[in-house]
Amino acid sequence: MAEPTFWETECAKLRVNKIPVHAFYVDPSAAASFEQISQKAGEGGVCQYLNMGDPQATSLLCNLLTDRILESLGQNEEEKKLFKDLYLKNYSDAKIMH
């Protein structure tokens, strides 16, 4: 990066633009830092441990991303539910995060 950045400044920009941060840490000792970043960035972000040794780790990330995309496509709660239901119907192994 051409210019140095500072995480609190960047989180403030994200908050103003209503962009949530989904923070996944792979070392439990980093939990507090990642939680702080996710909270300072604004509402709607997820912060949790990602166990890279767990075969479900990839599914966890894919399901979170899919859930957020479907949420953003729906114009209202009815559409959001419809999109999620259609997704789950077609991909029965999927899990939607709440």
N, C-alpha and C positions, 0 to 999 in steps of 0.2 A: 504494500500500500504506500502510496506516495506521501500521505500525511498521517501522522499518528492519530489514533483515536482513543477514547476512554470509554469504558463500558457504561458508566452512569449517563454520560452524554448521549450515547447511542440508545440506551434504554428510554431516555426521555423522548427522543425522536420517535421511537416505536410507539410509545404510549400516546403521544399526540396524534399519530396516524392510525391509532387503534389496531396495531399489529401485535398479536400475541406472540410470545416466545415459548416454544416447546423445548425444554431443556432436559436432556438425558445424560446422566453422568455414569461413567463406567467404574469409577472408584468411589466407594462410599464416603471417603474422607472429603470429597468435593461436594457433597450434598448441600451444605449450607450456602455455598457460593452460587451454585446453580439455581437453588430455590430463590435466592435474593435477586438474581438476574431475571428469572421468570416473573417474579412478583413486581419488580420495578418497571418492567416493560409494559405491563397492563393486564387487563382482564382476559380470561379465556385461555391462558397458557397452561401447559402441563409440565410438571417437573417430577421426574421419577428416575429410579435406578434402572439401568439397562444392563442386564446380565448377559454379556456377550457369549457366555458358555451355554446359554439356554437356547434350544432349537426354536423356541417361539419368539426370540428377540426380533427377527425380521418381520414376523407377522404383527407384532406389537406396533412397530413403526409404520408398516403399511396400513394397518387398520386405523391408526390415529390420523394419518394423512388423508385417507379416504373419507373418514368421518368429517373432517374439517372441510374438505372439498364439497361434499354433499350438503353440509350446512350452508356453505356460501352460495350454492346454486339455488336454494329454495328461497322464494320471495316471501313466504310466510310459513308458519308452523306446519300447516297442512302439507305444503309442498316438500318441506324438509323431511317430514315423516314418510311421505310417498317415495321420495328418492332413496331413503334409507331402507324402506321395506323392499323396494325393487332390487336394490343391491344385495340385500340379504337373501332374497328369493333366488337370485341367479348365482350367488356365491355362498352356498350354505355353510361352508367352513369359516366364513368371515365372522368377526365379532365387531360390533360397533361400540365405541367407548362412549360413556355417558358423562 
